Amino acid sequence: MTEWPSRISVRRTARSAGIVTPGERMVPEEVPIAFSYGGSTHAVMMGTPDDIEDFAVGFTLTEGIISHRAQISSIDVVPGERGIDVQIWLADDVEEQLRARRRSMAGPVGCGLCGIESIEQAVRKVPDVSAVGLTVTYHDIVEAVALLNGAQPLYRETRAVHGAGFYVPGKGLLAVREDVGRHNALDKLCGAVVGMGETGREGIVAVTSRLSVEMVQKAAILGSPVLVAISAPTALAIRTAEEAGMTLVALVRGEDFEIFTHPHRIKAGSISDVA
């Protein structure tokens, strides 16, 4: 069995201030991670070999294969020479639903989007979080990102991964996950949050990447009504967040940020005490 490290040291030559020096640098590892259900491979993702069980749970949840953690019977992570095989066993009724889904996708697809059967599936409707009563302050938004930036050891070593964190007002940052892929990092976070017995309804999902529609979809499936990012959103992400009743905050830089949808959840508050 091969154990995959999350980072390795590599030799490199650096040029700085006109001076060239040899040396070493830490870089994140990236490996194929295969998700298999009932013994059949469903998807292969390229990702960082950390928090694999969280990744498996989060991916299975955000892909709509399950609706809650208890529908996964067991997870077996098997590292190999060329990647990691994750064997996921589902409750019988869920397993049968997945088999039927695979059979329906066995023929030619209409739009060629990686086995997705239709354009409607690619832009699937996300859960409505408009009724979630969470409100946050300016302080919460700034602190969520500040704490996330300080809680990414792999990023500090490599400067080459994304982070996703779950912040609850009054409690702070409850979970952080990292990966070379921004979608993977968020899937890992979703798996970690449900594994803790928490619901996204209680807090903010904060990410260190741009906001594409998939990030909105995943946060909504987790149940969080507030998604915060350090980079900008796409137009489709904004439209999707608007329809889902989600508050979308982006371009968080220090104490500055921009609100794109449902600003009513954000209340003015002091941010002077944010570290």
N, C-alpha and C positions, 0 to 999 in steps of 0.2 A: 504494500500500500504506500502510495506517495502522499506525503503531507505538503500542501502548497502554502508557502509563506505569503503574506499580504504585500511584502515589499522586499526588494533585494538591492544590494550595493553593486553598482556597475562602474567601470572605469570610463573616464571622460577627460577631454581637454577643454579647459575654459580660457576664454579671452576676456579680460576685465581691465579697464583703464589702460589699454594698449599692451598689457602683459599677458603672455600665454603660459599657463601652468597645467601640468597633468594632475590628476587626482581622481576622486571617486564621488559618486552621488547616489542617493537612495531614489529608486523609482518604484512605482506600484506594480505589482504583478497583475496580469490579465490572462484569464484562462477560460476555456469553454465550460459552461455549467449547463448540464442537460437535466431538464425536469421530465421525469417519467411518471405516468399515472397508471397504476395497475399493470406495470411491467412494460408499457409502451411509451416510447419517447414522444413528448408533446411539443417541446420547444428547447432550443439550445441558445443560451445567452452568453455573451462575453462579459465577464465581470471580475471583480476582486474577490478572492477566496476567503472572505471573512463573513461571519454571521449568515451562514448558508441556510440554516433552518428558518431564520427570520425572512430571508429572501424567498424561500419556498412558500412559506405561509402568505407573505405579502403578495407575491406573484399570483398564487392560486386565488386569493381574494380579489385582487384588482382585475384579474382576467375574467371574473364572473363565474369561475368554476365552483366556488363555494360562496356562501353568504355569511358564514361564521366559522370560527376556529374549530369548533367541536366536530365539524364535518370531515376533518382530517383524522384518520385513524392512527397513522404513524408516518414518520419521515426517517429515511435511512440515507445518510450522506456517505458516499463511497468515493474517496479520492483515487484517481488512477494516474497512469503515466502521462496521459495527454489531456486530462481534464478531470472534472468532477461529475459523477453521476448521482443525481438526487432522486431516490425512489420514494414516491409519495403514494400512500394508500388512503383511499377515500371511503366514506360510508357507502354501503351498497347502493342506495338509491341515487346518490350523487355520481357514483362511478357509472351507473347505467345511463344517466343523463349525459355524461361526458362521452360515452361510447356513441350515443345517438347523435350528438353534436359532430363527432368525427365522421360518422357515416354521411351526414348531410353535407359535409364539406369535401367529400371524396371526389366529386366530379369537377368539371371545369369551373373556374371562378369567373365572375363578371368583370372585375376591374383590376385583377393582377396585384392586389395588395397583400402579398405574403400569406396567401391562404385565406384571407378574409373574403367572405362570400359576396359582400356588396358594399357599396359606398356608405350605405346606411349603418353597416356594422362598424366601419372605420370612424364615423362620427356619431357613435352611439349616444343615446340620451343618458345623462348622468343623474344620480339621485338628487332629489330636491332637498337642499339644506336650508331653505328660506325660513322654515319654522324653528330652527335652532336658536335659542334665546341668548346665546353668548354675546357679550359686548366686551370690547377691549379698549385700552387707552393708547395714546401715543407712546407712552412709556413702555407698554407691553410689546409693541411692534419693534421699537428700537432695541429693547433688551433681548427679545427673542433672537434677533440677528446677531447682536453683540455676543451673547452666550454661545450661539452656534459657532461663530467664528473662532471662539476660544476653546471649543470642545472637539476639535478634529485633529487627533494626533497623526493620522496618516497624511493628511494635507500638509501639516507643518513639516513633515519629513520629506515629502515628495513634490508638493505644489502641483499635483496632477490628478486630484480626485474631487468629486462633488460630495456635498454633505446635505443631509436632511434631518431636521430636528422637530420634536413635538414639545411645544411650550404651553404650560397652563398658568394663567394669571394667578399670582399668589403662591404658586408652587415652583415655578421656574421651569428649566429644561428637563423633562422627564426621560427623554431618549434621544440619541443621536446615532445615525448610521452613515457610513461612507462607502463610496464605490467609484470606479472609473466612469461608470455610466450614471447620469442623473436620474433616469427612470429606475435603475437598479437601487440606487440609494433610497429613493422614496418607497419602493417596494419593501426593502429591508426595514425601513422605519415603520411601515404599516404592519408588517409582521411582528415587530417588536412591541408596538403599542397594543395590538390585540392580545399578544402573549402576556402582557402585564395586566390584562383584565380591564384596560382603559378603553374609552371610546373617544373618537376624534371630536365628538360634540363638545368636549370640555375645553378645547384649546386650539392653538395656532399651529399650522404646519409651516415651517420655515425652510427654504431651500437656497442653495448657493449657486443656482443656475438660472437660465432664462425660463420663462413660463410658457410652455407649449400646451396644447390642449390635453395631452396625455397626463400632464402634471395636475391639471384641474380635475380630470376624471378620477385619478387615483385618490386625491385628497377628498373628493366628494364621496367616493366609495367608503373611505375611512370614516366619513361623517363630519369632518372638520368644516366649519363655515367660514374660516379665515385662512387664506393662503398668502404667504409673504415670501418675496424673493429679492435677491440683491441685483438681479438683472431684469430685463424688460419682458413684457408678455407679447405673444402674437395676437393678431386680430381675432383668430378663432378662439383662442384661450379666453379673451375678454368676452366674446359673445356667449361662450359656453358657461362661464362663471356668472354672467348676468342672468341667463336662463335658469341656472341651478340655485340662484339666490345666495351665491358665495361672494364674500368680500375679497377682492383681489388687490393686494398691495405690492408694488414692485419698485425697483431702483432704490432700495434702501441703502443710503450712504450716510453713516453716522446718524445724525438726528433728522436727516432729510429723507423723504420718500414721496411716492405718488400713489394715490388711490384711484382705481379704475372702475370698480363696481361696488354697489351697495355700501356706501360710506356711513350709513346710519349705525352700523355696529361699532364704529370707532368714536370714542368719547375723548374730548380734550383732557389732558392730564400732564403733570410735570414730567419732564424727561431729564431734568438736570442731574438726577442721582444715578443715571445709567453709567455703568463702568465702561 
